[in-house]
């Protein structure tokens, strides 16, 4: 397969724009990393004109791995990538020491940036969140991307934290996920003044997020329809969004079907519909969920066939 990579790198090798795959991490029924499957999926992504990888983000279900498995995954993805994509590692954990251990692994394996989400489960004030981020960043040398997903962490990264961190630490980016899409505008304005870029997690709204001034998206849907997402990004950059209006509509249709079941297990069903191996669910799956998943696969398979999307491998 011919490589088609639209890499946009910062001075430290971190992704600075484009369509970034929030990499799905396949594991078997015992929770073991399926390395051959992951390598095939990464090799296919290299042919799709996307721009980079986020490893162990929400789509990678980092919470389901112990630290040893997190490090094994970071090491293997770096090996499989072979320097082709710029990479960032989500090193989120609930303690500074755990973040430091994961981040050290990322640093020695060629990652260009570190992603950090707020601590989860227990509530925290904005000032305590800022202090946590700053103490974490003191333990590594790579630049940081702050990652806001309040529907998952339970705490929103407010603008005071964003500005305070950007002024006191080496910050290259911000990822905005969740329902608060308009927050992207405020973040983009702050980034222009403070030197960081903004990525959105709104996979199916690429033209809109780019019009806000975001530099790209980081999303789980990239594991399923990377070429469609790259086409939209390229068309926007060329000022030819109308050329891919049909593609944009298809993304929305596929997105509604995927959302018939909860994230992130829906990625597994979407990938299977595309003909990709995705491993087993990292959680117990009820008969009801399995039935919905089978319907999602059936619906998407019909659409992908109608759209002429071939099997990746």
C-alpha positions in Angstrom: 0.0 0.0 0.0 1.3 3.4 -1.0 1.8 5.8 1.9 -0.1 9.1 1.7 0.6 11.1 4.9 -0.2 14.8 5.3 2.0 15.4 8.3 2.0 18.8 9.9 4.7 18.9 12.6 5.7 21.4 15.3 9.3 22.1 16.4 9.2 19.2 18.8 7.6 16.8 16.2 4.1 17.2 17.7 1.1 17.3 15.4 0.1 20.9 14.6 -2.9 20.4 12.3 -4.9 18.1 10.1 -6.9 15.0 10.7 -5.5 13.1 13.7 -6.6 9.5 14.5 -7.5 9.0 18.1 -6.2 5.5 17.7 -8.4 2.6 18.7 -6.4 0.0 20.5 -7.4 -3.6 19.8 -7.2 -6.2 22.6 -8.2 -9.8 22.9 -10.7 -11.3 25.3 -8.0 -11.4 28.0 -7.2 -7.7 27.5 -3.9 -8.4 25.7 -2.7 -6.0 23.0 -3.3 -7.4 19.5 -0.1 -6.2 18.0 -0.4 -7.6 14.5 -3.9 -6.2 14.2 -2.8 -2.8 15.4 0.1 -2.8 13.0 -2.2 -3.5 10.1 -4.6 -0.7 11.1 -1.8 1.8 11.4 -0.3 0.7 8.0 -3.7 1.3 6.5 -4.1 4.8 8.1 -0.7 5.6 6.5 -2.4 5.3 3.1 -5.3 7.7 3.9 -3.7 11.1 3.8 -4.3 11.9 7.5 -1.9 13.8 9.6 -1.0 12.1 12.8 -1.9 9.9 15.8 -3.1 10.4 19.3 -2.3 7.3 21.3 -4.3 6.2 24.4 -6.9 8.9 24.2 -10.6 8.3 25.0 -11.0 6.2 21.8 -8.0 4.2 22.9 -9.8 3.5 26.3 -6.7 4.3 28.3 -8.6 3.8 31.6 -8.9 0.1 30.8 -5.1 -0.4 30.9 -2.7 -0.7 33.8 0.5 1.4 33.6 2.6 -1.5 32.2 0.1 -2.1 29.4 -0.1 1.7 28.7 3.7 1.7 28.3 3.7 -1.4 26.1 1.1 0.2 23.8 3.1 3.4 23.5 6.3 1.5 22.7 4.6 -0.7 20.1 2.7 2.1 18.3 6.0 4.0 18.0 7.7 1.0 16.5 4.8 0.4 14.1 4.6 4.0 13.1 8.3 4.1 12.3 8.5 7.9 12.3 5.9 8.3 9.6 3.2 10.1 11.6 3.7 12.8 14.2 2.4 11.4 17.5 1.1 12.6 20.8 0.5 10.4 23.8 -2.4 11.0 26.2 -0.7 10.5 29.6 -3.7 11.3 31.7 -3.8 9.7 35.2 -5.0 10.6 38.6 -1.6 11.2 40.2 1.4 13.3 39.1 3.7 10.3 39.6 1.7 8.1 37.3 1.5 10.8 34.6 5.3 11.2 34.9 5.9 7.5 34.4 3.8 7.3 31.3 5.2 10.6 29.9 8.8 9.4 30.3 7.9 6.3 28.2 6.4 8.6 25.5 9.5 10.8 25.5 12.0 8.0 25.0 9.8 6.5 22.2 9.7 9.5 19.9 6.4 11.1 20.7 6.2 14.8 20.0 3.7 15.9 22.6 1.9 14.9 25.8 -1.9 15.1 26.3 -3.4 15.8 29.7 -7.0 15.6 30.9 -8.2 16.7 34.3 -8.2 14.2 37.2 -11.4 12.3 37.1 -14.1 11.0 39.5 -13.3 13.4 42.4 -14.3 17.1 41.9 -11.6 19.7 41.8 -11.5 23.5 41.6 -10.1 25.3 38.6 -7.1 26.5 40.6 -6.3 22.9 41.8 -6.7 21.7 38.2 -4.1 24.3 37.0 -1.7 23.3 39.8 -2.1 19.6 38.8 -1.4 20.3 35.2 1.7 22.5 36.0 3.2 19.9 38.4 2.6 17.2 35.7 4.3 19.3 33.1 7.3 19.8 35.3 8.0 16.0 35.1 8.6 15.9 31.3 10.2 18.1 28.6 7.7 17.7 25.7 5.0 20.3 25.0 1.5 19.7 26.3 -2.0 19.5 24.7 -4.7 20.1 27.3 -7.7 17.8 26.5 -11.2 18.9 27.6 -13.9 16.3 27.7 -16.1 17.3 30.7 -18.8 14.7 29.9 -16.2 12.0 30.7 -13.9 13.6 33.3 -16.7 15.4 35.2 -14.8 18.7 35.2 -14.5 21.4 32.5 -11.2 23.0 31.7 -12.1 26.7 32.0 -10.4 29.6 30.2 -8.6 30.7 33.4 -6.8 27.3 33.5 -6.1 27.4 29.8 -4.5 30.9 29.9 -2.7 30.2 33.2 -1.1 27.0 31.9 -0.2 28.5 28.5 1.6 31.4 30.2 3.6 29.2 32.6 4.2 25.9 30.7 5.1 24.7 27.3 1.7 24.3 25.7 1.2 23.4 22.0 -2.5 22.7 21.8 -5.9 22.2 23.2 -8.5 19.5 22.2 -12.1 20.4 22.7 -14.5 17.4 22.9 -18.1 17.1 24.0 -21.2 19.0 23.5 -19.9 22.6 24.0 -18.9 23.2 20.4 -19.1 27.0 20.6 -16.2 26.9 23.1 -13.9 26.3 20.2 -14.3 30.0 19.2 -13.1 31.3 22.5 -10.2 28.8 22.6 -9.1 29.7 19.1 -9.0 33.4 20.1 -6.9 32.6 23.2 -4.6 30.4 21.2 -3.8 33.2 18.7 -2.6 35.3 21.6 -0.8 32.6 23.6 0.7 30.5 20.8 -1.3 27.2 20.9 -3.5 25.6 18.3 -7.0 24.1 18.8 -8.2 20.7 17.7 -11.8 19.7 17.9 -13.2 16.2 18.6 -16.3 16.9 16.4 -15.5 14.2 13.8 -18.6 14.8 11.6 -18.3 18.6 11.6 -14.9 19.2 10.0 -15.8 22.2 7.6 -17.5 24.0 10.5 -14.8 23.5 13.0 -12.1 24.6 10.5 -14.2 27.7 9.8 -14.0 28.6 13.5 -10.2 28.6 13.3 -9.5 25.1 14.6 -6.4 23.6 12.9 -8.0 20.1 12.6 -9.8 17.4 14.4 -8.7 14.5 16.7 -11.3 11.8 16.6 -12.2 8.2 16.9 -14.2 8.2 13.6 -10.8 8.6 11.8 -10.3 4.8 12.5 -13.4 4.1 10.3 -13.6 6.8 7.6 -10.1 8.4 7.5 -10.2 9.1 3.8 -13.5 11.0 3.9 -12.2 13.1 6.8 -8.9 13.8 5.0 -10.9 14.8 1.8 -12.9 17.4 3.8 -9.8 18.8 5.4 -8.0 19.1 2.1 -11.0 20.7 0.3 -11.4 23.3 3.1 -7.7 24.2 2.8 -8.1 24.6 -0.9 -11.2 26.7 -0.6 -13.3 24.1 -2.3 -15.6 22.8 0.4 -18.4 22.4 -2.1 -16.5 19.6 -3.8 -17.1 17.4 -0.8 -20.5 18.4 0.4 -21.8 14.8 -0.4 -18.9 13.4 1.7 -19.9 15.7 4.6 -23.5 14.5 4.4 -22.3 10.9 4.4 -20.3 11.5 7.5 -23.3 12.8 9.3 -25.4 9.8 8.2 -22.8 7.4 9.4 -22.3 9.3 12.6 -26.0 9.0 13.5 -25.9 5.3 13.0 -22.7 4.9 15.1 -24.4 6.9 17.9 -27.1 4.3 18.2 -24.8 2.8 20.8 -22.5 4.3 23.4 -19.0 5.5 22.9 -16.4 4.0 22.7 -17.7 0.5 22.1 -19.5 1.9 19.0 -16.0 2.2 17.3 -15.6 -1.5 17.4 -18.8 -2.1 15.5 -18.0 0.7 13.0 -14.6 -0.7 12.3 -16.0 -4.2 11.9 -18.5 -2.8 9.4 -15.6 -1.3 7.4 -13.8 -4.6 7.3 -11.2 -3.8 10.0 -10.3 -5.9 12.9 -10.9 -4.1 16.2 -10.4 -6.8 18.9 -12.9 -7.5 21.6 -14.8 -5.1 23.8 -12.9 -4.1 27.0 -16.1 -4.3 29.0 -18.7 -6.9 29.5 -21.3 -6.6 26.7 -24.9 -7.5 27.2 -27.0 -9.4 24.7 -29.0 -6.2 24.1 -25.9 -4.2 23.2 -24.6 -7.0 21.0 -27.9 -7.0 19.1 -27.7 -3.3 18.6 -24.1 -3.6 17.5 -25.0 -6.2 14.9 -27.7 -3.9 13.5 -25.1 -1.1 13.3 -22.7 -3.3 11.4 -25.5 -4.4 9.0 -26.6 -0.8 8.3 -23.1 0.6 7.8 -22.0 -2.3 5.6 -24.8 -1.5 3.2 -23.9 2.1 3.2 -20.2 1.5 2.7 -20.9 -0.8 -0.2 -23.2 1.8 -1.7 -20.6 4.4 -1.3 -17.9 2.2 -3.0 -15.7 2.1 0.1 -13.4 -0.9 -0.3 -12.1 -3.2 2.5 -8.8 -1.8 4.0 -7.0 -5.1 3.9 
